Amino acid sequence: MNQQAFTEAQESVSAPREECPLTVRQAAKYLGVSTQTVYLWVERKQIPHLRVMGRNIRFLRSDLEPFRASFKQEMENGKTR
């Protein structure tokens, strides 16, 4: 088992999923976009995120829910960020 898989498995066992910060990959899957898009939004400060130990980026699901709703609304209206 690689380190990332171990960490994700450990997080899912140790606390409810809502309380665990999401990785970039998990956030991208939740939002239905690529990881590159998530990194771009972070760089542009368009998405709420946390920096952990300097370079690691994490997301709280509670912060992503309103962002996801507004993103989906913009997509339905034909707009993009």
Distance bins in CASP14 RR format, pairs under 12 A and 6 or more apart:
PFRMAT RR
TARGET T0000
AUTHOR 0000-0000-0000
RMODE 2
METHOD distances of the structure
MODEL  1
1 7 0 0 0 0 1 0 0 0 0 0 0
1 8 0 0 0 0 1 0 0 0 0 0 0
1 9 1 0 0 1 0 0 0 0 0 0 0
1 10 0 0 0 0 0 1 0 0 0 0 0
2 8 0 0 0 0 1 0 0 0 0 0 0
2 9 0 0 0 0 0 1 0 0 0 0 0
3 9 0 0 0 0 0 1 0 0 0 0 0
3 10 0 0 0 0 0 1 0 0 0 0 0
4 10 0 0 0 0 0 1 0 0 0 0 0
4 11 0 0 0 0 0 1 0 0 0 0 0
4 23 1 0 0 1 0 0 0 0 0 0 0
4 24 0 0 0 0 0 1 0 0 0 0 0
4 25 0 0 0 0 1 0 0 0 0 0 0
4 26 0 0 0 0 0 1 0 0 0 0 0
4 56 0 0 0 0 0 1 0 0 0 0 0
5 11 0 0 0 0 0 1 0 0 0 0 0
5 12 0 0 0 0 0 1 0 0 0 0 0
5 23 0 0 0 0 0 1 0 0 0 0 0
5 25 0 0 0 0 0 1 0 0 0 0 0
6 12 0 0 0 0 0 1 0 0 0 0 0
6 13 0 0 0 0 0 1 0 0 0 0 0
7 13 0 0 0 0 0 1 0 0 0 0 0
7 14 0 0 0 0 0 1 0 0 0 0 0
7 20 0 0 0 0 0 1 0 0 0 0 0
7 21 0 0 0 0 0 1 0 0 0 0 0
7 23 0 0 0 0 1 0 0 0 0 0 0
7 25 0 0 0 0 0 1 0 0 0 0 0
7 26 0 0 0 0 0 1 0 0 0 0 0
7 52 0 0 0 0 0 1 0 0 0 0 0
7 56 0 0 0 0 0 1 0 0 0 0 0
7 58 0 0 0 0 0 1 0 0 0 0 0
8 14 0 0 0 0 0 1 0 0 0 0 0
8 17 0 0 0 0 0 1 0 0 0 0 0
8 20 0 0 0 0 1 0 0 0 0 0 0
8 21 0 0 0 0 0 1 0 0 0 0 0
8 22 0 0 0 0 1 0 0 0 0 0 0
8 23 1 0 0 1 0 0 0 0 0 0 0
8 25 0 0 0 0 1 0 0 0 0 0 0
8 26 1 0 0 1 0 0 0 0 0 0 0
8 29 0 0 0 0 0 1 0 0 0 0 0
9 20 0 0 0 0 0 1 0 0 0 0 0
10 20 0 0 0 0 1 0 0 0 0 0 0
11 17 0 0 0 0 1 0 0 0 0 0 0
11 18 0 0 0 0 0 1 0 0 0 0 0
11 19 0 0 0 0 1 0 0 0 0 0 0
11 20 1 0 1 0 0 0 0 0 0 0 0
11 21 0 0 0 0 1 0 0 0 0 0 0
11 22 0 0 0 0 1 0 0 0 0 0 0
11 23 0 0 0 0 1 0 0 0 0 0 0
11 26 0 0 0 0 1 0 0 0 0 0 0
11 58 0 0 0 0 0 1 0 0 0 0 0
12 18 0 0 0 0 0 1 0 0 0 0 0
12 19 0 0 0 0 0 1 0 0 0 0 0
12 20 1 0 0 1 0 0 0 0 0 0 0
12 22 0 0 0 0 0 1 0 0 0 0 0
12 26 0 0 0 0 0 1 0 0 0 0 0
13 20 0 0 0 0 0 1 0 0 0 0 0
14 20 1 0 0 1 0 0 0 0 0 0 0
15 21 0 0 0 0 0 1 0 0 0 0 0
16 61 0 0 0 0 0 1 0 0 0 0 0
16 62 0 0 0 0 0 1 0 0 0 0 0
17 26 0 0 0 0 1 0 0 0 0 0 0
17 30 0 0 0 0 0 1 0 0 0 0 0
17 60 0 0 0 0 0 1 0 0 0 0 0
17 61 1 0 0 1 0 0 0 0 0 0 0
17 62 0 0 0 0 0 1 0 0 0 0 0
18 30 0 0 0 0 0 1 0 0 0 0 0
18 60 0 0 0 0 1 0 0 0 0 0 0
18 61 1 0 1 0 0 0 0 0 0 0 0
18 62 1 0 0 1 0 0 0 0 0 0 0
18 63 0 0 0 0 0 1 0 0 0 0 0
18 64 0 0 0 0 0 1 0 0 0 0 0
18 65 0 0 0 0 1 0 0 0 0 0 0
19 58 0 0 0 0 0 1 0 0 0 0 0
19 60 0 0 0 0 1 0 0 0 0 0 0
19 61 0 0 0 0 1 0 0 0 0 0 0
19 62 0 0 0 0 1 0 0 0 0 0 0
20 26 0 0 0 0 1 0 0 0 0 0 0
20 27 0 0 0 0 0 1 0 0 0 0 0
20 50 0 0 0 0 0 1 0 0 0 0 0
20 58 0 0 0 0 1 0 0 0 0 0 0
20 59 0 0 0 0 0 1 0 0 0 0 0
20 60 0 0 0 0 1 0 0 0 0 0 0
20 61 0 0 0 0 1 0 0 0 0 0 0
20 62 0 0 0 0 0 1 0 0 0 0 0
21 27 0 0 0 0 1 0 0 0 0 0 0
21 30 0 0 0 0 0 1 0 0 0 0 0
21 48 0 0 0 0 0 1 0 0 0 0 0
21 49 0 0 0 0 1 0 0 0 0 0 0
21 50 1 0 0 1 0 0 0 0 0 0 0
21 51 0 0 0 0 0 1 0 0 0 0 0
21 52 1 0 0 1 0 0 0 0 0 0 0
21 53 0 0 0 0 0 1 0 0 0 0 0
21 56 0 0 0 0 1 0 0 0 0 0 0
21 57 0 0 0 0 1 0 0 0 0 0 0
21 58 1 1 0 0 0 0 0 0 0 0 0
21 59 1 0 0 1 0 0 0 0 0 0 0
21 60 1 0 1 0 0 0 0 0 0 0 0
21 61 0 0 0 0 1 0 0 0 0 0 0
21 62 0 0 0 0 0 1 0 0 0 0 0
21 63 0 0 0 0 1 0 0 0 0 0 0
21 64 0 0 0 0 0 1 0 0 0 0 0
22 28 0 0 0 0 1 0 0 0 0 0 0
22 29 0 0 0 0 1 0 0 0 0 0 0
22 30 1 0 0 1 0 0 0 0 0 0 0
22 31 0 0 0 0 1 0 0 0 0 0 0
22 35 0 0 0 0 0 1 0 0 0 0 0
22 38 0 0 0 0 1 0 0 0 0 0 0
22 47 0 0 0 0 0 1 0 0 0 0 0
22 48 0 0 0 0 0 1 0 0 0 0 0
22 49 0 0 0 0 1 0 0 0 0 0 0
22 50 0 0 0 0 1 0 0 0 0 0 0
22 52 0 0 0 0 0 1 0 0 0 0 0
22 56 0 0 0 0 0 1 0 0 0 0 0
22 57 0 0 0 0 1 0 0 0 0 0 0
22 58 1 0 0 1 0 0 0 0 0 0 0
22 59 1 0 1 0 0 0 0 0 0 0 0
22 60 1 0 0 1 0 0 0 0 0 0 0
22 61 1 0 0 1 0 0 0 0 0 0 0
22 62 0 0 0 0 0 1 0 0 0 0 0
22 63 0 0 0 0 1 0 0 0 0 0 0
22 64 1 0 0 1 0 0 0 0 0 0 0
22 65 0 0 0 0 0 1 0 0 0 0 0
22 68 0 0 0 0 0 1 0 0 0 0 0
23 29 0 0 0 0 1 0 0 0 0 0 0
23 30 0 0 0 0 0 1 0 0 0 0 0
23 35 0 0 0 0 1 0 0 0 0 0 0
23 38 0 0 0 0 1 0 0 0 0 0 0
23 39 0 0 0 0 0 1 0 0 0 0 0
23 49 0 0 0 0 0 1 0 0 0 0 0
23 50 0 0 0 0 0 1 0 0 0 0 0
23 52 0 0 0 0 0 1 0 0 0 0 0
23 56 0 0 0 0 1 0 0 0 0 0 0
23 57 1 0 0 1 0 0 0 0 0 0 0
23 58 1 0 0 1 0 0 0 0 0 0 0
23 59 1 0 0 1 0 0 0 0 0 0 0
23 61 0 0 0 0 0 1 0 0 0 0 0
24 30 0 0 0 0 0 1 0 0 0 0 0
24 31 0 0 0 0 0 1 0 0 0 0 0
24 33 0 0 0 0 0 1 0 0 0 0 0
24 34 0 0 0 0 0 1 0 0 0 0 0
24 35 1 0 1 0 0 0 0 0 0 0 0
24 36 0 0 0 0 1 0 0 0 0 0 0
24 37 0 0 0 0 0 1 0 0 0 0 0
24 38 1 0 1 0 0 0 0 0 0 0 0
24 39 1 0 0 1 0 0 0 0 0 0 0
24 40 0 0 0 0 0 1 0 0 0 0 0
24 41 0 0 0 0 0 1 0 0 0 0 0
24 42 1 0 0 1 0 0 0 0 0 0 0
24 43 0 0 0 0 0 1 0 0 0 0 0
24 47 0 0 0 0 0 1 0 0 0 0 0
24 49 0 0 0 0 1 0 0 0 0 0 0
24 50 0 0 0 0 0 1 0 0 0 0 0
24 51 0 0 0 0 0 1 0 0 0 0 0
24 52 0 0 0 0 0 1 0 0 0 0 0
24 55 0 0 0 0 0 1 0 0 0 0 0
24 56 0 0 0 0 1 0 0 0 0 0 0
24 57 1 0 1 0 0 0 0 0 0 0 0
24 58 0 0 0 0 1 0 0 0 0 0 0
24 59 1 0 0 1 0 0 0 0 0 0 0
24 64 0 0 0 0 0 1 0 0 0 0 0
25 31 0 0 0 0 0 1 0 0 0 0 0
25 32 0 0 0 0 0 1 0 0 0 0 0
25 33 0 0 0 0 0 1 0 0 0 0 0
25 34 0 0 0 0 1 0 0 0 0 0 0
25 35 1 0 1 0 0 0 0 0 0 0 0
25 36 0 0 0 0 0 1 0 0 0 0 0
25 37 0 0 0 0 0 1 0 0 0 0 0
25 38 0 0 0 0 1 0 0 0 0 0 0
25 39 0 0 0 0 0 1 0 0 0 0 0
25 57 0 0 0 0 0 1 0 0 0 0 0
25 58 0 0 0 0 0 1 0 0 0 0 0
25 59 0 0 0 0 0 1 0 0 0 0 0
26 32 0 0 0 0 0 1 0 0 0 0 0
26 35 0 0 0 0 1 0 0 0 0 0 0
26 38 0 0 0 0 1 0 0 0 0 0 0
26 57 0 0 0 0 0 1 0 0 0 0 0
26 58 0 0 0 0 1 0 0 0 0 0 0
26 59 1 0 0 1 0 0 0 0 0 0 0
26 60 0 0 0 0 0 1 0 0 0 0 0
26 61 0 0 0 0 1 0 0 0 0 0 0
26 64 0 0 0 0 1 0 0 0 0 0 0
27 33 0 0 0 0 1 0 0 0 0 0 0
27 34 0 0 0 0 0 1 0 0 0 0 0
27 35 0 0 0 0 1 0 0 0 0 0 0
27 37 0 0 0 0 0 1 0 0 0 0 0
27 38 1 0 1 0 0 0 0 0 0 0 0
27 39 0 0 0 0 0 1 0 0 0 0 0
27 41 0 0 0 0 1 0 0 0 0 0 0
27 42 0 0 0 0 1 0 0 0 0 0 0
27 47 0 0 0 0 1 0 0 0 0 0 0
27 48 0 0 0 0 0 1 0 0 0 0 0
27 49 0 0 0 0 1 0 0 0 0 0 0
27 50 0 0 0 0 0 1 0 0 0 0 0
27 57 0 0 0 0 1 0 0 0 0 0 0
27 58 0 0 0 0 1 0 0 0 0 0 0
27 59 1 0 1 0 0 0 0 0 0 0 0
27 60 0 0 0 0 1 0 0 0 0 0 0
27 61 0 0 0 0 1 0 0 0 0 0 0
27 63 0 0 0 0 1 0 0 0 0 0 0
27 64 1 0 0 1 0 0 0 0 0 0 0
27 65 0 0 0 0 0 1 0 0 0 0 0
27 67 0 0 0 0 1 0 0 0 0 0 0
27 68 0 0 0 0 1 0 0 0 0 0 0
27 71 0 0 0 0 0 1 0 0 0 0 0
28 34 1 0 1 0 0 0 0 0 0 0 0
28 35 1 0 1 0 0 0 0 0 0 0 0
28 36 0 0 0 0 1 0 0 0 0 0 0
28 37 1 0 0 1 0 0 0 0 0 0 0
28 38 1 0 1 0 0 0 0 0 0 0 0
28 39 0 0 0 0 1 0 0 0 0 0 0
28 40 0 0 0 0 0 1 0 0 0 0 0
28 41 0 0 0 0 1 0 0 0 0 0 0
28 42 0 0 0 0 0 1 0 0 0 0 0
28 47 0 0 0 0 0 1 0 0 0 0 0
28 57 0 0 0 0 0 1 0 0 0 0 0
28 59 0 0 0 0 1 0 0 0 0 0 0
28 64 0 0 0 0 0 1 0 0 0 0 0
28 68 0 0 0 0 0 1 0 0 0 0 0
29 35 0 0 0 0 1 0 0 0 0 0 0
29 37 0 0 0 0 0 1 0 0 0 0 0
29 38 0 0 0 0 1 0 0 0 0 0 0
29 59 0 0 0 0 0 1 0 0 0 0 0
29 61 0 0 0 0 0 1 0 0 0 0 0
29 64 0 0 0 0 0 1 0 0 0 0 0
29 68 0 0 0 0 0 1 0 0 0 0 0
30 38 0 0 0 0 1 0 0 0 0 0 0
30 47 0 0 0 0 0 1 0 0 0 0 0
30 59 0 0 0 0 1 0 0 0 0 0 0
30 60 0 0 0 0 0 1 0 0 0 0 0
30 61 1 0 0 1 0 0 0 0 0 0 0
30 62 0 0 0 0 0 1 0 0 0 0 0
30 63 0 0 0 0 0 1 0 0 0 0 0
30 64 1 0 0 1 0 0 0 0 0 0 0
30 65 0 0 0 0 1 0 0 0 0 0 0
30 67 0 0 0 0 0 1 0 0 0 0 0
30 68 1 0 0 1 0 0 0 0 0 0 0
30 71 0 0 0 0 0 1 0 0 0 0 0
30 72 0 0 0 0 0 1 0 0 0 0 0
31 37 1 0 0 1 0 0 0 0 0 0 0
31 38 1 0 0 1 0 0 0 0 0 0 0
31 41 0 0 0 0 1 0 0 0 0 0 0
31 46 0 0 0 0 0 1 0 0 0 0 0
31 47 0 0 0 0 1 0 0 0 0 0 0
31 48 0 0 0 0 0 1 0 0 0 0 0
31 59 0 0 0 0 1 0 0 0 0 0 0
31 61 0 0 0 0 0 1 0 0 0 0 0
31 63 0 0 0 0 0 1 0 0 0 0 0
31 64 1 0 0 1 0 0 0 0 0 0 0
31 65 0 0 0 0 0 1 0 0 0 0 0
31 66 0 0 0 0 0 1 0 0 0 0 0
31 67 1 0 0 1 0 0 0 0 0 0 0
31 68 1 0 1 0 0 0 0 0 0 0 0
31 69 0 0 0 0 0 1 0 0 0 0 0
31 70 0 0 0 0 0 1 0 0 0 0 0
31 71 1 0 0 1 0 0 0 0 0 0 0
31 72 0 0 0 0 1 0 0 0 0 0 0
31 75 0 0 0 0 0 1 0 0 0 0 0
31 81 0 0 0 0 0 1 0 0 0 0 0
32 38 0 0 0 0 1 0 0 0 0 0 0
32 64 0 0 0 0 0 1 0 0 0 0 0
32 67 0 0 0 0 0 1 0 0 0 0 0
32 68 0 0 0 0 1 0 0 0 0 0 0
32 71 0 0 0 0 1 0 0 0 0 0 0
32 72 0 0 0 0 1 0 0 0 0 0 0
32 75 0 0 0 0 0 1 0 0 0 0 0
33 39 0 0 0 0 0 1 0 0 0 0 0
33 40 0 0 0 0 1 0 0 0 0 0 0
33 41 0 0 0 0 1 0 0 0 0 0 0
33 46 0 0 0 0 0 1 0 0 0 0 0
33 47 0 0 0 0 0 1 0 0 0 0 0
33 64 0 0 0 0 0 1 0 0 0 0 0
33 67 0 0 0 0 0 1 0 0 0 0 0
33 68 0 0 0 0 1 0 0 0 0 0 0
33 71 0 0 0 0 1 0 0 0 0 0 0
33 72 0 0 0 0 0 1 0 0 0 0 0
33 75 0 0 0 0 0 1 0 0 0 0 0
33 80 0 0 0 0 0 1 0 0 0 0 0
33 81 0 0 0 0 0 1 0 0 0 0 0
34 40 0 0 0 0 1 0 0 0 0 0 0
34 41 0 0 0 0 0 1 0 0 0 0 0
35 41 0 0 0 0 0 1 0 0 0 0 0
35 42 0 0 0 0 0 1 0 0 0 0 0
35 57 0 0 0 0 0 1 0 0 0 0 0
35 59 0 0 0 0 0 1 0 0 0 0 0
36 42 0 0 0 0 0 1 0 0 0 0 0
36 43 0 0 0 0 0 1 0 0 0 0 0
37 43 0 0 0 0 0 1 0 0 0 0 0
37 44 0 0 0 0 0 1 0 0 0 0 0
37 46 0 0 0 0 0 1 0 0 0 0 0
37 47 0 0 0 0 1 0 0 0 0 0 0
37 71 0 0 0 0 0 1 0 0 0 0 0
37 80 0 0 0 0 0 1 0 0 0 0 0
37 81 0 0 0 0 1 0 0 0 0 0 0
38 44 0 0 0 0 0 1 0 0 0 0 0
38 46 0 0 0 0 1 0 0 0 0 0 0
38 47 1 0 0 1 0 0 0 0 0 0 0
38 48 0 0 0 0 0 1 0 0 0 0 0
38 49 0 0 0 0 1 0 0 0 0 0 0
38 57 0 0 0 0 1 0 0 0 0 0 0
38 58 0 0 0 0 0 1 0 0 0 0 0
38 59 0 0 0 0 1 0 0 0 0 0 0
38 64 0 0 0 0 0 1 0 0 0 0 0
38 67 0 0 0 0 0 1 0 0 0 0 0
38 68 0 0 0 0 0 1 0 0 0 0 0
38 71 0 0 0 0 0 1 0 0 0 0 0
38 81 0 0 0 0 0 1 0 0 0 0 0
39 46 0 0 0 0 0 1 0 0 0 0 0
39 47 0 0 0 0 1 0 0 0 0 0 0
39 49 0 0 0 0 0 1 0 0 0 0 0
39 55 0 0 0 0 0 1 0 0 0 0 0
39 57 1 0 0 1 0 0 0 0 0 0 0
39 59 0 0 0 0 0 1 0 0 0 0 0
40 46 0 0 0 0 1 0 0 0 0 0 0
40 47 0 0 0 0 1 0 0 0 0 0 0
40 80 0 0 0 0 0 1 0 0 0 0 0
40 81 0 0 0 0 1 0 0 0 0 0 0
41 47 1 1 0 0 0 0 0 0 0 0 0
41 48 0 0 0 0 1 0 0 0 0 0 0
41 49 0 0 0 0 1 0 0 0 0 0 0
41 57 0 0 0 0 0 1 0 0 0 0 0
41 59 0 0 0 0 0 1 0 0 0 0 0
41 64 0 0 0 0 0 1 0 0 0 0 0
41 67 0 0 0 0 1 0 0 0 0 0 0
41 68 0 0 0 0 0 1 0 0 0 0 0
41 71 0 0 0 0 1 0 0 0 0 0 0
41 80 0 0 0 0 0 1 0 0 0 0 0
41 81 1 0 0 1 0 0 0 0 0 0 0
42 48 0 0 0 0 1 0 0 0 0 0 0
42 49 1 0 1 0 0 0 0 0 0 0 0
42 50 0 0 0 0 0 1 0 0 0 0 0
42 51 0 0 0 0 1 0 0 0 0 0 0
42 55 0 0 0 0 0 1 0 0 0 0 0
42 56 0 0 0 0 0 1 0 0 0 0 0
42 57 1 0 1 0 0 0 0 0 0 0 0
42 58 0 0 0 0 0 1 0 0 0 0 0
42 59 0 0 0 0 1 0 0 0 0 0 0
42 67 0 0 0 0 0 1 0 0 0 0 0
43 49 0 0 0 0 0 1 0 0 0 0 0
43 57 0 0 0 0 0 1 0 0 0 0 0
44 81 0 0 0 0 1 0 0 0 0 0 0
45 51 0 0 0 0 0 1 0 0 0 0 0
45 81 0 0 0 0 0 1 0 0 0 0 0
46 67 0 0 0 0 1 0 0 0 0 0 0
46 70 0 0 0 0 0 1 0 0 0 0 0
46 71 0 0 0 0 1 0 0 0 0 0 0
46 74 0 0 0 0 0 1 0 0 0 0 0
46 80 0 0 0 0 0 1 0 0 0 0 0
46 81 1 0 1 0 0 0 0 0 0 0 0
47 57 0 0 0 0 1 0 0 0 0 0 0
47 58 0 0 0 0 0 1 0 0 0 0 0
47 59 1 0 0 1 0 0 0 0 0 0 0
47 60 0 0 0 0 0 1 0 0 0 0 0
47 63 0 0 0 0 1 0 0 0 0 0 0
47 64 1 0 0 1 0 0 0 0 0 0 0
47 66 0 0 0 0 0 1 0 0 0 0 0
47 67 1 0 1 0 0 0 0 0 0 0 0
47 68 0 0 0 0 1 0 0 0 0 0 0
47 70 0 0 0 0 0 1 0 0 0 0 0
47 71 0 0 0 0 1 0 0 0 0 0 0
47 81 0 0 0 0 1 0 0 0 0 0 0
48 57 0 0 0 0 0 1 0 0 0 0 0
48 58 0 0 0 0 0 1 0 0 0 0 0
48 59 1 0 0 1 0 0 0 0 0 0 0
48 60 1 0 0 1 0 0 0 0 0 0 0
48 61 0 0 0 0 0 1 0 0 0 0 0
48 62 0 0 0 0 1 0 0 0 0 0 0
48 63 1 1 0 0 0 0 0 0 0 0 0
48 64 1 0 0 1 0 0 0 0 0 0 0
48 65 0 0 0 0 0 1 0 0 0 0 0
48 66 0 0 0 0 1 0 0 0 0 0 0
48 67 1 0 0 1 0 0 0 0 0 0 0
48 68 0 0 0 0 0 1 0 0 0 0 0
48 70 0 0 0 0 0 1 0 0 0 0 0
49 56 0 0 0 0 0 1 0 0 0 0 0
49 57 1 0 1 0 0 0 0 0 0 0 0
49 58 1 0 0 1 0 0 0 0 0 0 0
49 59 1 0 1 0 0 0 0 0 0 0 0
49 60 0 0 0 0 1 0 0 0 0 0 0
49 63 1 0 0 1 0 0 0 0 0 0 0
49 64 0 0 0 0 1 0 0 0 0 0 0
49 67 0 0 0 0 1 0 0 0 0 0 0
50 56 0 0 0 0 1 0 0 0 0 0 0
50 57 1 0 0 1 0 0 0 0 0 0 0
50 58 1 0 1 0 0 0 0 0 0 0 0
50 59 1 0 0 1 0 0 0 0 0 0 0
50 60 1 0 0 1 0 0 0 0 0 0 0
50 62 0 0 0 0 0 1 0 0 0 0 0
50 63 0 0 0 0 1 0 0 0 0 0 0
50 64 0 0 0 0 0 1 0 0 0 0 0
51 57 1 0 0 1 0 0 0 0 0 0 0
51 58 1 0 0 1 0 0 0 0 0 0 0
51 59 0 0 0 0 0 1 0 0 0 0 0
52 58 1 0 1 0 0 0 0 0 0 0 0
52 59 0 0 0 0 0 1 0 0 0 0 0
52 60 0 0 0 0 0 1 0 0 0 0 0
58 64 0 0 0 0 0 1 0 0 0 0 0
59 65 0 0 0 0 0 1 0 0 0 0 0
59 67 0 0 0 0 1 0 0 0 0 0 0
59 68 0 0 0 0 0 1 0 0 0 0 0
60 66 0 0 0 0 0 1 0 0 0 0 0
60 67 0 0 0 0 0 1 0 0 0 0 0
61 67 0 0 0 0 0 1 0 0 0 0 0
61 68 0 0 0 0 1 0 0 0 0 0 0
62 68 0 0 0 0 0 1 0 0 0 0 0
63 69 0 0 0 0 0 1 0 0 0 0 0
64 70 0 0 0 0 0 1 0 0 0 0 0
64 71 0 0 0 0 1 0 0 0 0 0 0
64 72 0 0 0 0 0 1 0 0 0 0 0
65 71 0 0 0 0 0 1 0 0 0 0 0
65 72 0 0 0 0 0 1 0 0 0 0 0
66 72 0 0 0 0 0 1 0 0 0 0 0
66 73 0 0 0 0 0 1 0 0 0 0 0
67 73 0 0 0 0 0 1 0 0 0 0 0
67 74 0 0 0 0 0 1 0 0 0 0 0
67 81 0 0 0 0 1 0 0 0 0 0 0
68 74 0 0 0 0 0 1 0 0 0 0 0
68 75 0 0 0 0 0 1 0 0 0 0 0
69 75 0 0 0 0 0 1 0 0 0 0 0
69 76 0 0 0 0 0 1 0 0 0 0 0
70 76 0 0 0 0 0 1 0 0 0 0 0
70 77 0 0 0 0 0 1 0 0 0 0 0
70 79 0 0 0 0 0 1 0 0 0 0 0
70 81 0 0 0 0 1 0 0 0 0 0 0
71 77 0 0 0 0 0 1 0 0 0 0 0
71 78 0 0 0 0 0 1 0 0 0 0 0
71 79 0 0 0 0 1 0 0 0 0 0 0
71 80 0 0 0 0 1 0 0 0 0 0 0
71 81 1 0 0 1 0 0 0 0 0 0 0
72 78 0 0 0 0 0 1 0 0 0 0 0
72 79 0 0 0 0 0 1 0 0 0 0 0
72 80 0 0 0 0 0 1 0 0 0 0 0
72 81 0 0 0 0 0 1 0 0 0 0 0
73 79 0 0 0 0 1 0 0 0 0 0 0
73 80 0 0 0 0 0 1 0 0 0 0 0
73 81 0 0 0 0 0 1 0 0 0 0 0
74 80 1 0 0 1 0 0 0 0 0 0 0
74 81 1 0 0 1 0 0 0 0 0 0 0
75 81 0 0 0 0 1 0 0 0 0 0 0
END
